[in-house]
Amino acid sequence: MYYDEHNPPHFHARYGADSAAIEIATLRMREGSLPPRALGLVVEWAAMHQEELMANWDAARHDTPPARITPLR
């Protein structure tokens, strides 16, 4: 996430040279591209952490550092 972002709430994911913006509420890819397996793992992780992602979105919008979110295991 970046501090000066536009709505809707989203986060950015990178895999190698690929990157994408994922909407938090719907878990849809808004822009960019990721390989299918990487996208599946990102969406699986985001589904488990939607509330935390939204809290981090709100924190970033208020110039507060976001909390660390546990990676997918």
GROMACS elastic network, one bead per residue, 0.5 to 0.9 nm:
[ bonds ]
;  ai    aj funct       b0    kb
    1     4     6  0.89917   500
    1     5     6  0.79042   500
    1    10     6  0.73982   500
    1    12     6  0.60193   500
    1    13     6  0.89808   500
    1    56     6  0.80650   500
    1    57     6  0.71589   500
    1    60     6  0.74931   500
    1    66     6  0.84452   500
    2     5     6  0.59800   500
    2    11     6  0.80144   500
    2    12     6  0.84691   500
    2    57     6  0.86276   500
    2    60     6  0.69110   500
    2    61     6  0.86637   500
    3    57     6  0.84275   500
    3    59     6  0.86494   500
    3    61     6  0.58899   500
    3    62     6  0.80668   500
    3    63     6  0.63530   500
    3    64     6  0.85361   500
    3    65     6  0.87965   500
    4    60     6  0.77309   500
    4    61     6  0.68091   500
    4    63     6  0.85892   500
    5     8     6  0.88583   500
    5     9     6  0.82085   500
    5    10     6  0.86120   500
    5    57     6  0.89974   500
    5    60     6  0.85557   500
    5    61     6  0.75128   500
    6     9     6  0.74022   500
    6    10     6  0.86469   500
    7    10     6  0.75518   500
    8    23     6  0.68239   500
    8    24     6  0.81380   500
    8    25     6  0.85702   500
    9    22     6  0.86189   500
    9    23     6  0.59905   500
    9    24     6  0.58515   500
    9    25     6  0.74814   500
    9    53     6  0.88792   500
    9    54     6  0.72552   500
    9    57     6  0.64659   500
    9    58     6  0.86759   500
   10    21     6  0.63307   500
   10    22     6  0.52873   500
   10    25     6  0.80855   500
   10    27     6  0.85531   500
   10    30     6  0.84316   500
   10    53     6  0.82903   500
   10    54     6  0.83728   500
   10    57     6  0.75190   500
   11    20     6  0.83532   500
   11    21     6  0.55653   500
   11    22     6  0.54329   500
   11    23     6  0.66797   500
   11    24     6  0.70347   500
   11    53     6  0.78837   500
   11    57     6  0.81206   500
   12    19     6  0.70350   500
   12    20     6  0.56571   500
   12    22     6  0.62265   500
   12    23     6  0.89810   500
   13    18     6  0.84395   500
   13    19     6  0.55373   500
   13    20     6  0.53871   500
   13    21     6  0.63674   500
   13    22     6  0.74343   500
   13    34     6  0.83623   500
   13    39     6  0.87305   500
   13    42     6  0.74238   500
   14    17     6  0.72787   500
   14    18     6  0.57355   500
   14    20     6  0.65730   500
   14    21     6  0.89990   500
   14    34     6  0.76615   500
   15    18     6  0.52019   500
   15    19     6  0.61540   500
   15    20     6  0.88478   500
   15    34     6  0.67968   500
   15    35     6  0.81307   500
   15    38     6  0.70733   500
   16    19     6  0.79341   500
   18    32     6  0.75157   500
   18    33     6  0.61307   500
   18    34     6  0.55490   500
   18    35     6  0.78428   500
   19    31     6  0.85114   500
   19    32     6  0.56965   500
   19    33     6  0.57674   500
   19    34     6  0.60230   500
   20    29     6  0.66042   500
   20    30     6  0.73086   500
   20    31     6  0.55434   500
   20    33     6  0.51782   500
   20    34     6  0.63804   500
   20    39     6  0.88198   500
   21    28     6  0.84987   500
   21    29     6  0.58051   500
   21    30     6  0.54493   500
   21    31     6  0.53496   500
   21    32     6  0.64793   500
   21    33     6  0.84037   500
   22    26     6  0.83376   500
   22    27     6  0.57675   500
   22    28     6  0.55732   500
   22    30     6  0.56669   500
   22    31     6  0.75431   500
   22    42     6  0.88066   500
   22    43     6  0.82602   500
   22    46     6  0.88985   500
   23    26     6  0.57929   500
   23    27     6  0.50385   500
   23    28     6  0.54510   500
   23    29     6  0.63473   500
   23    30     6  0.63493   500
   24    27     6  0.52398   500
   24    28     6  0.77668   500
   24    46     6  0.74885   500
   24    47     6  0.85600   500
   24    50     6  0.63445   500
   24    51     6  0.88915   500
   24    53     6  0.69584   500
   24    54     6  0.69069   500
   25    28     6  0.82397   500
   25    50     6  0.73636   500
   25    54     6  0.83556   500
   26    29     6  0.87697   500
   27    30     6  0.88967   500
   27    43     6  0.62373   500
   27    46     6  0.72082   500
   27    47     6  0.73494   500
   27    50     6  0.88033   500
   28    43     6  0.82343   500
   29    32     6  0.74351   500
   29    33     6  0.77694   500
   29    39     6  0.86279   500
   33    36     6  0.88646   500
   33    39     6  0.82962   500
   34    37     6  0.81166   500
   34    38     6  0.61540   500
   34    39     6  0.55573   500
   35    38     6  0.53455   500
   35    39     6  0.60869   500
   35    40     6  0.86274   500
   36    39     6  0.50751   500
   36    40     6  0.61184   500
   36    41     6  0.87332   500
   37    40     6  0.50749   500
   37    41     6  0.63674   500
   37    42     6  0.87146   500
   38    41     6  0.51762   500
   38    42     6  0.61961   500
   38    43     6  0.86467   500
   39    42     6  0.50528   500
   39    43     6  0.61010   500
   39    44     6  0.84782   500
   40    43     6  0.52236   500
   40    44     6  0.60639   500
   40    45     6  0.85981   500
   41    44     6  0.50270   500
   41    45     6  0.61306   500
   41    46     6  0.85212   500
   41    72     6  0.78632   500
   42    45     6  0.51630   500
   42    46     6  0.60482   500
   42    47     6  0.85457   500
   42    72     6  0.84660   500
   43    47     6  0.59706   500
   43    48     6  0.86538   500
   44    47     6  0.52676   500
   44    48     6  0.66224   500
   44    49     6  0.89887   500
   44    72     6  0.81749   500
   45    48     6  0.53430   500
   45    49     6  0.64904   500
   45    50     6  0.87267   500
   45    70     6  0.89917   500
   45    71     6  0.73267   500
   45    72     6  0.56550   500
   46    50     6  0.56431   500
   46    53     6  0.75668   500
   47    50     6  0.55483   500
   47    51     6  0.89688   500
   48    51     6  0.83902   500
   48    52     6  0.89527   500
   48    72     6  0.89955   500
   49    52     6  0.52648   500
   49    53     6  0.60445   500
   49    54     6  0.86151   500
   49    69     6  0.76208   500
   49    70     6  0.85560   500
   50    53     6  0.50249   500
   50    54     6  0.61306   500
   50    55     6  0.85863   500
   51    54     6  0.51425   500
   51    55     6  0.61869   500
   51    56     6  0.86156   500
   52    56     6  0.61171   500
   52    57     6  0.85348   500
   52    67     6  0.80528   500
   52    69     6  0.71811   500
   53    56     6  0.50373   500
   53    57     6  0.61289   500
   53    58     6  0.86929   500
   53    66     6  0.88355   500
   53    67     6  0.89500   500
   53    69     6  0.80161   500
   54    58     6  0.62789   500
   54    59     6  0.85748   500
   55    58     6  0.51421   500
   55    59     6  0.61633   500
   55    60     6  0.86660   500
   55    66     6  0.79155   500
   55    67     6  0.84295   500
   56    60     6  0.60413   500
   56    61     6  0.84700   500
   56    64     6  0.85956   500
   56    65     6  0.78947   500
   56    67     6  0.63344   500
   56    68     6  0.87717   500
   57    60     6  0.52207   500
   57    61     6  0.62056   500
   57    62     6  0.87600   500
   57    66     6  0.75551   500
   58    61     6  0.51015   500
   58    62     6  0.64356   500
   58    63     6  0.88500   500
   58    64     6  0.84924   500
   58    66     6  0.85920   500
   59    62     6  0.51620   500
   59    63     6  0.63344   500
   59    65     6  0.64226   500
   59    66     6  0.57785   500
   59    67     6  0.85120   500
   60    64     6  0.53206   500
   60    65     6  0.61923   500
   60    66     6  0.61344   500
   61    64     6  0.74535   500
   62    65     6  0.87798   500
   63    66     6  0.88873   500
   66    69     6  0.89144   500
   70    73     6  0.85864   500
